[in-house]
Amino acid sequence: MTKKERFEQVIKYFKETRPVAETELEYTNPYELIVAVILSAQCTDKRVNLITPGLIEKYPTVYKMAQTSQEEIFDLIKSCSYPNNKAKHLLGMAKMLVKDFGGEVPADINELQKLPGVGRKTANVIASVVFNMPALAVDTHVFRVSARLGLTTNAKTPLQTEEQLIKFIPEDLRPIAHHWLILHGRYVCQARSPKCEACGLTEICAHFNKLTKKVVN
């Protein structure tokens, strides 16, 4: 099986089984999403969705958040992972948006990465989810699932994974492909105990066929 054929079968499978795939983070505008994505680093979406309502109620706009203190933000997000760093990033992000971007979340991935707490993954999430740009974010789920399925080969970093994926995933499918792989990794191809019996991709999965001693070219 060629790499192109593998991608075609994976895309066909997800189109049929997950025609709708979206972020599980709750938000109503770009500001709320960037807050949620910053909070989601090494933290579950479920936990983030419990935290953001109170945070947004206190700081409904980026201007409000930019005027508060790191300590006050910390008090509202302390139940998430790494609250000190995230409070610092949220305050810095809000201040930079106000100072350098007129309070608006930019669509450009390079501009987004200038914001505190916003790496390439976060920038790609914002660009694809909010602005429907052909960006593909690579988190731990995407990194793991792509390697197991054989969509990537010897990728050592998220960027290498991204570069290999976008060679074969059409631009118009990249935003949803990100969610396909995340949701598959979250609910089926889990890190410690993958539910191979519930997966419809085992016939072409490099990892599964290696475990079962099948040869998939």
DOTOR-38912 format. One line per 2 residues: number of its first residue (from 1); for each residue x, y, z of C-alpha. Coordinates in steps of 0.25 Angstrom, whole numbers, plus 5000, padded with zeros to 4 digits. Layout:
N
NUM = X Y Z | ...;
This chain:
217
1 = 5000 5000 5000 | 5005 5014 4996;
3 = 5005 5025 5006 | 4995 5032 4996;
5 = 4986 5020 4997 | 4987 5019 5012;
7 = 4983 5034 5013 | 4971 5032 5003;
9 = 4966 5021 5011 | 4967 5028 5025;
11 = 4960 5040 5019 | 4949 5032 5013;
13 = 4947 5025 5026 | 4946 5038 5034;
15 = 4937 5044 5024 | 4927 5033 5026;
17 = 4928 5031 5041 | 4931 5045 5045;
19 = 4925 5055 5035 | 4924 5065 5046;
21 = 4936 5067 5055 | 4938 5079 5063;
23 = 4946 5084 5075 | 4940 5080 5088;
25 = 4944 5093 5095 | 4933 5103 5097;
27 = 4934 5117 5092 | 4926 5128 5085;
29 = 4937 5137 5079 | 4952 5136 5075;
31 = 4955 5143 5089 | 4948 5132 5097;
33 = 4955 5121 5088 | 4969 5126 5089;
35 = 4967 5126 5105 | 4961 5112 5104;
37 = 4972 5107 5096 | 4983 5113 5105;
39 = 4976 5106 5117 | 4975 5093 5109;
41 = 4990 5090 5109 | 4992 5077 5116;
43 = 4978 5078 5122 | 4965 5072 5117;
45 = 4955 5079 5109 | 4945 5075 5120;
47 = 4953 5082 5131 | 4955 5094 5122;
49 = 4940 5095 5120 | 4937 5096 5135;
51 = 4947 5107 5136 | 4944 5116 5125;
53 = 4930 5121 5128 | 4935 5127 5141;
55 = 4947 5133 5135 | 4939 5139 5123;
57 = 4928 5144 5132 | 4939 5152 5140;
59 = 4946 5156 5128 | 4936 5156 5116;
61 = 4946 5164 5107 | 4961 5164 5104;
63 = 4961 5178 5109 | 4956 5174 5123;
65 = 4966 5163 5124 | 4977 5172 5120;
67 = 4974 5181 5132 | 4974 5170 5143;
69 = 4986 5163 5150 | 4992 5150 5148;
71 = 4988 5147 5163 | 4973 5149 5160;
73 = 4974 5140 5147 | 4981 5130 5155;
75 = 4970 5129 5166 | 4960 5126 5155;
77 = 4968 5115 5147 | 4975 5108 5159;
79 = 4968 5095 5156 | 4975 5093 5143;
81 = 4989 5088 5141 | 5000 5099 5141;
83 = 4991 5110 5146 | 5003 5119 5149;
85 = 5009 5119 5135 | 4995 5119 5129;
87 = 4991 5131 5137 | 5004 5138 5132;
89 = 5001 5135 5118 | 4987 5139 5118;
91 = 4990 5152 5124 | 5001 5154 5114;
93 = 4993 5150 5102 | 4982 5160 5106;
95 = 4991 5171 5108 | 4998 5168 5094;
97 = 4985 5167 5087 | 4981 5181 5092;
99 = 4994 5187 5090 | 4998 5182 5077;
101 = 4985 5176 5070 | 4974 5186 5074;
103 = 4968 5176 5083 | 4965 5166 5071;
105 = 4971 5152 5070 | 4979 5151 5057;
107 = 4977 5141 5046 | 4991 5140 5042;
109 = 4998 5128 5048 | 5011 5135 5049;
111 = 5005 5147 5056 | 4997 5138 5066;
113 = 5010 5131 5070 | 5015 5145 5075;
115 = 5005 5144 5086 | 5009 5138 5100;
117 = 5005 5124 5102 | 5002 5122 5087;
119 = 5011 5112 5080 | 5009 5106 5066;
121 = 4999 5096 5071 | 4990 5107 5077;
123 = 4992 5116 5065 | 4988 5105 5056;
125 = 4975 5102 5064 | 4971 5117 5064;
127 = 4974 5119 5049 | 4966 5106 5045;
129 = 4955 5106 5055 | 4952 5121 5055;
131 = 4956 5126 5042 | 4955 5112 5034;
133 = 4969 5113 5029 | 4976 5101 5023;
135 = 4984 5099 5036 | 4986 5085 5043;
137 = 4989 5086 5058 | 4997 5074 5063;
139 = 4995 5071 5078 | 4999 5058 5085;
141 = 4987 5051 5080 | 4990 5055 5065;
143 = 5004 5052 5067 | 5001 5038 5073;
145 = 4990 5034 5063 | 4997 5038 5051;
147 = 5009 5030 5054 | 5001 5018 5058;
149 = 4993 5018 5045 | 5005 5019 5037;
151 = 5002 5033 5032 | 5015 5038 5037;
153 = 5029 5031 5037 | 5040 5034 5047;
155 = 5034 5048 5051 | 5041 5053 5063;
157 = 5034 5066 5065 | 5020 5072 5064;
159 = 5025 5080 5052 | 5030 5068 5045;
161 = 5017 5061 5047 | 5010 5074 5041;
163 = 5019 5074 5029 | 5017 5060 5026;
165 = 5002 5060 5028 | 4999 5073 5019;
167 = 5006 5066 5007 | 4994 5057 5006;
169 = 4983 5064 5012 | 4976 5074 5003;
171 = 4975 5088 5008 | 4960 5088 5009;
173 = 4960 5076 5018 | 4972 5080 5028;
175 = 4963 5087 5038 | 4954 5075 5040;
177 = 4965 5065 5038 | 4971 5071 5051;
179 = 4958 5068 5058 | 4957 5054 5052;
181 = 4970 5050 5058 | 4968 5057 5071;
183 = 4955 5050 5074 | 4960 5037 5069;
185 = 4972 5038 5078 | 4963 5042 5090;
187 = 4952 5032 5089 | 4958 5020 5081;
189 = 4973 5020 5078 | 4976 5023 5093;
191 = 4990 5024 5098 | 4991 5013 5108;
193 = 4980 5004 5103 | 4976 5006 5089;
195 = 4962 5000 5086 | 4966 4993 5073;
197 = 4953 4985 5074 | 4945 4997 5072;
199 = 4954 5003 5061 | 4950 5002 5046;
201 = 4964 5005 5042 | 4971 4992 5047;
203 = 4973 4986 5032 | 4982 4998 5028;
205 = 4987 5002 5042 | 5002 5000 5042;
207 = 5003 4998 5057 | 4992 4988 5058;
209 = 4997 4980 5047 | 5011 4980 5053;
211 = 5005 4975 5066 | 4997 4964 5059;
213 = 5009 4960 5050 | 5002 4964 5038;
215 = 5010 4970 5027 | 5005 4983 5021;
217 = 5014 4989 5010;
